């Protein structure tokens, strides 16, 4: 059971505090409710660009990293389609340094022409390195464009094109900053060797006078139901063919989310999983097969990815994979299979929650989802998922008419 306290400032900032006296450290996690799905389709990649810009210095801290490192701390950040997240871990005695730094860049970020130009170059180079020049780097873009037609999950966090970043004006960046990087759009979670009241006092001291932003309620279009199979064939300079089959699944708070997560494990988690036993170890049609869910807040995807053995054509491998998925309907999931993957999921959840950095992030994330108490109920949701519920989701969602299939050929 993870114990925590909640506090909200007058400007809308939400604070979560978890006291852990077993560690000399503290983690400060600042989650902003802005990811790629909030972007203008004509100006994508902005959330990711801002993740970089937030480290370029602020009014009272020209070098964010240098100040934090002097206090014995380290930090990192990430952006996805739903959120942008920043966190610092440092000796608890120096917590005020990290809180000061986060507050200063929330209110006084130095968006100079020099810093903007430099970070644009970094992001564009990352775009080239990870998406254009890396083998299979464009797969995510192809899958998203095929699977989503209306929802902004149809583009990756990096954005649709380099030009979207290159052409972003300083005015546009300032508008993005003042709209989303505000206390009423942020959640701070603090976990570690702290006193709750002292943390509240420090947060009030540094964040209390920051005004609310120009936040407008985001209208995210819902994805239309897919009732026809979609196929893309793509050729690239890669070593071997690959295939990806994606299918839609419920949002993060839907009761069936856990069933779909367990279905992905039944398919590919471990050497006793169905796809591994049948197509990798058994028939040896694939050299690699994996299945996963993307874990997005809005309805997302369950994906299956594989490399066929060189002696099989991609089409033959695809047919074998489709047959194995059909067997899920004809050979229902057993109670034992369900219990096995549920126990694995629970074990993984428990161990992942040990580091204070993960505790801090999970507290902020579940608060964003609207049910922070769920952080103590995740294990139960997996354990309560029955094999009948899993089979129901297989019947409803593992449907070839709702598959998006990417055939990725090696030239």
C-alpha positions as CSV (number, residue, x, y, z in Angstrom):
1,X,0.0,0.0,0.0
2,X,1.5,3.3,-1.1
3,X,0.5,6.1,1.3
4,X,0.3,9.7,0.0
5,X,-1.1,13.1,0.7
6,X,-2.7,15.5,-1.7
7,X,-2.6,19.3,-1.7
8,X,-3.8,21.9,-4.3
9,X,-2.5,25.4,-4.6
10,X,-4.8,28.4,-5.4
11,X,-3.4,28.6,-8.9
12,X,-4.5,25.0,-9.7
13,X,-1.2,23.2,-9.2
14,X,-1.7,19.7,-7.8
15,X,0.8,18.3,-5.3
16,X,1.2,14.6,-4.2
17,X,3.6,13.7,-1.4
18,X,4.8,10.2,-0.4
19,X,7.0,9.9,2.6
20,X,9.6,7.1,2.4
21,X,12.0,7.2,5.4
22,X,14.0,4.2,4.1
23,X,16.0,6.3,1.6
24,X,18.2,9.3,1.9
25,X,16.9,10.6,-1.5
26,X,13.9,12.4,-2.8
27,X,12.4,12.5,-6.3
28,X,10.5,15.4,-7.6
29,X,8.3,14.5,-10.6
30,X,6.6,17.3,-12.6
31,X,4.1,16.0,-15.1
32,X,2.6,18.4,-17.7
33,X,-0.7,17.5,-19.3
34,X,0.7,18.1,-22.8
35,X,1.9,15.5,-25.3
36,X,1.9,15.2,-29.1
37,X,-1.9,14.7,-29.2
38,X,-2.4,18.3,-28.2
39,X,-0.5,19.7,-31.2
40,X,-1.8,21.4,-34.3
41,X,-1.5,18.8,-37.2
42,X,0.3,21.5,-39.2
43,X,2.8,22.1,-36.4
44,X,3.7,18.7,-34.9
45,X,6.7,17.9,-32.7
46,X,6.2,20.9,-30.5
47,X,5.8,19.0,-27.2
48,X,9.1,17.1,-27.9
49,X,10.9,20.3,-28.8
50,X,9.8,21.8,-25.6
51,X,11.2,18.9,-23.6
52,X,14.6,20.0,-24.9
53,X,13.9,23.8,-24.5
54,X,13.1,23.3,-20.8
55,X,16.8,22.5,-20.2
56,X,18.2,25.6,-21.8
57,X,18.1,27.8,-18.7
58,X,15.8,30.1,-16.9
59,X,15.9,33.6,-15.4
60,X,17.6,32.6,-12.1
61,X,19.4,29.4,-13.3
62,X,21.3,29.8,-16.5
63,X,22.5,26.2,-16.5
64,X,19.8,23.8,-15.1
65,X,22.0,20.7,-15.1
66,X,25.0,22.4,-13.4
67,X,22.9,23.8,-10.5
68,X,21.3,20.4,-9.9
69,X,24.5,18.4,-10.2
70,X,26.1,20.8,-7.6
71,X,23.3,19.7,-5.2
72,X,24.2,16.0,-5.9
73,X,21.2,15.4,-8.2
74,X,20.4,13.9,-11.6
75,X,17.5,14.5,-13.9
76,X,15.7,13.3,-17.0
77,X,12.6,13.8,-19.0
78,X,10.4,12.2,-21.6
79,X,7.6,13.1,-24.0
80,X,5.0,10.8,-25.4
81,X,1.6,11.3,-27.2
82,X,-0.2,12.0,-23.9
83,X,2.2,13.8,-21.5
84,X,5.6,15.5,-21.0
85,X,7.3,14.5,-17.8
86,X,10.4,15.8,-15.9
87,X,12.0,14.4,-12.8
88,X,15.0,15.0,-10.5
89,X,16.5,12.7,-7.9
90,X,18.8,14.1,-5.3
91,X,19.7,14.0,-1.6
92,X,16.6,14.8,0.4
93,X,18.4,17.5,2.3
94,X,18.7,19.5,-1.0
95,X,15.1,19.2,-2.1
96,X,14.7,23.0,-2.2
97,X,17.2,23.3,-5.0
98,X,15.1,21.0,-7.3
99,X,11.9,22.7,-6.4
100,X,13.4,26.2,-7.1
101,X,14.7,25.0,-10.5
102,X,11.3,23.5,-11.6
103,X,9.4,26.7,-10.5
104,X,11.8,29.0,-12.2
105,X,11.6,27.2,-15.6
106,X,7.8,27.0,-15.3
107,X,7.6,30.8,-15.0
108,X,10.8,32.2,-16.4
109,X,12.1,29.9,-19.2
110,X,14.8,31.7,-21.3
111,X,13.4,31.3,-24.8
112,X,16.1,33.1,-26.7
113,X,16.7,33.0,-30.4
114,X,20.0,31.3,-29.7
115,X,18.5,28.5,-27.6
116,X,15.6,28.0,-29.9
117,X,17.9,27.6,-32.9
118,X,20.2,25.2,-31.1
119,X,17.4,23.0,-29.8
120,X,15.7,22.9,-33.2
121,X,18.9,21.6,-34.7
122,X,19.2,18.9,-32.0
123,X,15.6,17.7,-32.5
124,X,15.9,17.8,-36.3
125,X,19.1,15.7,-36.1
126,X,17.3,13.3,-33.8
127,X,14.5,13.1,-36.3
128,X,17.0,12.1,-39.0
129,X,19.0,9.7,-36.9
130,X,16.1,7.8,-35.2
131,X,13.4,7.9,-37.9
132,X,14.9,8.5,-41.3
133,X,18.3,6.9,-41.1
134,X,17.7,4.0,-38.7
135,X,16.5,0.6,-39.9
136,X,12.8,0.3,-39.5
137,X,12.8,3.8,-38.0
138,X,9.7,4.8,-40.1
139,X,7.6,1.9,-38.9
140,X,5.9,3.8,-36.1
141,X,4.9,6.6,-38.5
142,X,3.5,4.1,-41.0
143,X,1.6,2.2,-38.4
144,X,0.1,5.3,-36.9
145,X,-1.0,6.8,-40.2
146,X,-2.7,3.5,-41.1
147,X,-4.3,2.8,-37.8
148,X,-5.6,6.3,-36.9
149,X,-7.5,8.5,-39.3
150,X,-9.0,11.2,-37.0
151,X,-7.3,10.9,-33.6
152,X,-4.0,12.8,-33.2
153,X,-2.3,9.5,-32.3
154,X,-1.9,9.4,-36.1
155,X,1.5,11.1,-35.7
156,X,4.5,10.2,-33.6
157,X,6.0,12.3,-30.8
158,X,8.9,13.4,-33.1
159,X,6.3,14.9,-35.5
160,X,5.3,14.5,-39.1
161,X,8.0,16.4,-40.8
162,X,11.3,18.2,-40.1
163,X,9.8,21.4,-41.5
164,X,7.2,21.5,-38.7
165,X,10.0,22.1,-36.2
166,X,12.3,24.1,-38.5
167,X,9.5,26.6,-39.3
168,X,8.1,27.0,-35.8
169,X,8.3,30.7,-34.9
170,X,9.3,32.2,-31.6
171,X,5.8,33.5,-31.2
172,X,4.3,30.0,-31.7
173,X,6.7,28.6,-29.1
174,X,5.9,31.3,-26.6
175,X,2.2,30.6,-27.1
176,X,2.8,26.9,-26.5
177,X,4.8,27.6,-23.4
178,X,2.2,30.0,-21.8
179,X,-0.6,27.7,-22.7
180,X,0.7,24.4,-21.4
181,X,3.5,25.1,-19.0
182,X,1.4,26.5,-16.2
183,X,0.5,25.4,-12.7
184,X,-3.0,24.6,-13.6
185,X,-1.8,22.1,-16.2
186,X,0.8,20.5,-14.0
187,X,1.0,17.8,-11.3
188,X,4.0,17.6,-9.0
189,X,4.6,14.3,-7.1
190,X,7.3,14.2,-4.4
191,X,8.5,10.8,-3.1
192,X,11.3,10.2,-0.6
193,X,12.7,11.1,2.8
194,X,10.6,14.2,3.3
195,X,8.2,15.8,5.7
196,X,4.8,16.4,4.0
197,X,4.2,19.8,5.5
198,X,7.7,21.0,4.7
199,X,7.2,20.0,1.1
200,X,3.8,21.8,0.9
201,X,5.5,24.9,2.4
202,X,8.3,24.8,-0.2
203,X,5.9,24.2,-3.1
204,X,3.7,27.1,-1.9
205,X,6.9,29.3,-1.5
206,X,8.2,28.8,-5.1
207,X,5.0,27.9,-7.1
208,X,2.3,29.8,-5.2
209,X,2.7,33.1,-7.0
210,X,2.9,31.7,-10.5
211,X,-0.2,32.7,-12.4
212,X,-2.4,30.3,-14.3
213,X,-1.8,29.9,-18.0
214,X,-3.8,30.5,-21.1
215,X,-5.1,27.0,-21.0
216,X,-8.0,26.1,-23.2
217,X,-9.9,22.9,-23.0
218,X,-8.5,20.5,-25.6
219,X,-11.0,18.9,-28.0
220,X,-9.4,15.6,-29.0
221,X,-11.4,14.0,-31.9
222,X,-12.4,10.4,-31.3
223,X,-11.2,7.7,-33.7
224,X,-13.9,6.2,-35.9
225,X,-14.5,2.4,-35.6
226,X,-12.4,0.5,-38.1
227,X,-14.5,-2.1,-39.9
228,X,-12.2,-2.9,-42.8
229,X,-8.7,-4.4,-43.0
230,X,-6.0,-1.9,-43.9
231,X,-2.8,-2.9,-45.6
232,X,0.4,-0.9,-46.4
233,X,3.3,-2.4,-48.3
234,X,6.6,-0.6,-47.8
235,X,10.2,-1.3,-49.1
236,X,13.3,-0.1,-47.3
237,X,17.1,-0.7,-47.1
238,X,16.9,-3.1,-44.2
239,X,18.4,-6.5,-43.5
240,X,15.2,-8.6,-43.4
241,X,11.5,-8.4,-44.0
242,X,9.2,-7.6,-41.1
243,X,5.5,-7.5,-40.4
244,X,3.3,-5.6,-38.0
245,X,-0.3,-6.2,-37.2
246,X,-2.0,-3.6,-35.1
247,X,-5.6,-3.6,-33.7
248,X,-7.5,-1.1,-31.6
249,X,-8.0,-1.4,-27.9
250,X,-9.8,0.5,-25.1
251,X,-8.4,3.5,-23.2
252,X,-6.3,3.4,-20.1
253,X,-9.3,3.5,-17.6
254,X,-11.5,1.1,-19.5
255,X,-12.2,-2.2,-17.6
256,X,-11.0,-4.2,-20.7
257,X,-7.6,-2.5,-20.8
258,X,-6.2,-5.1,-18.5
259,X,-7.7,-8.0,-20.5
260,X,-6.0,-6.6,-23.6
261,X,-2.7,-6.2,-21.8
262,X,-2.9,-9.9,-20.7
263,X,-3.8,-11.0,-24.2
264,X,-0.5,-9.5,-25.5
265,X,1.3,-11.5,-22.8
266,X,-0.5,-14.7,-23.7
267,X,0.6,-14.1,-27.2
268,X,4.3,-13.4,-26.7
269,X,5.5,-13.1,-23.1
270,X,8.0,-15.9,-22.5
271,X,8.8,-19.2,-24.2
272,X,5.5,-20.7,-23.2
273,X,3.5,-18.0,-24.9
274,X,1.3,-19.1,-27.8
275,X,3.1,-17.3,-30.7
276,X,6.6,-18.3,-29.5
277,X,5.6,-22.0,-29.0
278,X,3.8,-22.2,-32.4
279,X,5.7,-19.9,-34.8
280,X,9.2,-19.4,-33.4
281,X,10.1,-22.6,-31.5
282,X,7.6,-24.9,-33.2
283,X,7.2,-24.3,-36.9
284,X,10.2,-21.9,-37.0
285,X,8.4,-19.6,-39.4
286,X,9.6,-16.5,-37.4
287,X,12.9,-15.7,-35.9
288,X,11.3,-13.1,-33.7
289,X,7.8,-12.3,-32.6
290,X,6.6,-9.9,-30.0
291,X,3.2,-8.4,-28.9
292,X,2.6,-5.4,-26.7
293,X,0.1,-2.6,-26.0
294,X,1.1,1.0,-26.3
295,X,-0.4,1.9,-22.9
296,X,-1.9,5.2,-24.1
297,X,-4.5,7.2,-22.2
298,X,-7.0,7.4,-25.1
299,X,-7.9,4.2,-27.0
300,X,-4.7,2.9,-28.5
301,X,-3.2,-0.2,-30.1
302,X,-2.2,-3.8,-29.4
303,X,0.6,-4.5,-31.8
304,X,2.3,-7.7,-33.0
305,X,5.7,-7.5,-34.7
306,X,7.8,-10.2,-36.2
307,X,10.7,-11.1,-38.5
308,X,10.1,-14.1,-40.7
309,X,12.7,-16.8,-41.1
310,X,14.6,-16.3,-44.4
311,X,13.2,-19.4,-46.0
312,X,9.6,-18.1,-45.7
313,X,8.1,-15.3,-47.7
314,X,6.6,-12.4,-45.9
315,X,3.1,-13.4,-47.2
316,X,3.5,-17.0,-45.9
317,X,4.6,-15.7,-42.6
318,X,1.7,-13.3,-42.4
319,X,-0.8,-16.1,-43.2
320,X,0.7,-18.3,-40.4
321,X,0.4,-15.4,-38.0
322,X,-3.2,-14.7,-38.9
323,X,-3.9,-18.5,-38.5
324,X,-2.4,-18.4,-35.0
325,X,-4.6,-15.4,-34.1
326,X,-7.6,-17.2,-35.4
327,X,-6.7,-20.1,-33.1
328,X,-7.4,-17.8,-30.1
329,X,-11.0,-18.0,-31.1
330,X,-11.0,-21.7,-31.7
331,X,-8.8,-22.7,-28.8
332,X,-9.9,-20.5,-25.9
333,X,-7.6,-19.1,-23.3
334,X,-7.5,-21.4,-20.2
335,X,-7.8,-20.4,-16.6
336,X,-4.2,-21.4,-16.1
337,X,-2.9,-19.2,-18.9
338,X,-4.8,-16.3,-17.5
339,X,-3.5,-16.8,-14.0
340,X,0.1,-17.2,-15.2
341,X,0.2,-14.0,-17.1
342,X,-1.7,-12.1,-14.5
343,X,0.8,-13.2,-11.8
344,X,3.7,-12.1,-14.1
345,X,2.0,-8.7,-14.6
346,X,1.5,-8.2,-10.9
347,X,5.1,-9.2,-10.1
348,X,6.4,-6.7,-12.8
349,X,4.1,-3.9,-11.4
350,X,5.3,-4.5,-7.8
351,X,9.0,-4.5,-8.7
352,X,8.7,-1.5,-11.0
353,X,7.3,0.5,-8.1
354,X,10.3,0.1,-5.8
355,X,12.5,3.0,-7.0
356,X,11.3,6.4,-5.7
357,X,11.4,7.8,-9.2
358,X,8.8,5.3,-10.3
359,X,6.7,6.0,-7.2
360,X,6.7,9.7,-7.9
361,X,5.8,9.3,-11.6
362,X,3.0,6.8,-10.9
363,X,1.5,9.1,-8.3
364,X,1.4,12.0,-10.8
365,X,0.2,9.8,-13.6
366,X,-2.7,8.2,-11.8
367,X,-3.7,11.7,-10.5
368,X,-3.8,12.8,-14.1
369,X,-6.0,9.8,-15.0
370,X,-8.5,11.0,-12.4
371,X,-8.2,8.2,-9.9
372,X,-4.9,8.3,-7.9
373,X,-6.2,5.6,-5.6
374,X,-5.9,3.2,-8.5
375,X,-2.1,3.1,-7.9
376,X,-2.9,0.7,-5.0
377,X,-5.4,-1.3,-7.0
378,X,-3.5,-2.1,-10.2
379,X,-2.6,-5.6,-9.0
380,X,-6.2,-6.4,-8.2
381,X,-7.3,-5.3,-11.7
382,X,-5.0,-7.9,-13.2
383,X,-5.8,-10.6,-10.8
384,X,-9.5,-10.1,-11.1
385,X,-9.4,-10.4,-14.9
386,X,-11.0,-13.8,-15.8
387,X,-10.3,-16.0,-18.7
388,X,-13.9,-15.5,-19.8
389,X,-13.3,-11.8,-19.9
390,X,-10.1,-12.3,-21.9
391,X,-12.0,-14.6,-24.3
392,X,-14.7,-11.9,-24.7
393,X,-12.1,-9.4,-25.7
394,X,-10.6,-11.8,-28.2
395,X,-14.0,-12.4,-29.8
396,X,-14.7,-8.6,-30.0
397,X,-11.3,-7.1,-30.8
398,X,-9.0,-9.8,-32.4
399,X,-10.9,-9.3,-35.6
400,X,-9.2,-9.4,-39.0
401,X,-11.6,-6.8,-40.3
402,X,-10.1,-4.4,-37.8
403,X,-6.5,-5.2,-38.4
404,X,-4.0,-2.8,-39.9
405,X,-1.2,-4.8,-41.5
406,X,2.2,-3.3,-42.4
407,X,4.3,-5.5,-44.8
408,X,7.8,-4.1,-44.5
409,X,10.0,-5.5,-47.2
410,X,13.8,-5.5,-47.4
411,X,14.9,-4.2,-50.8
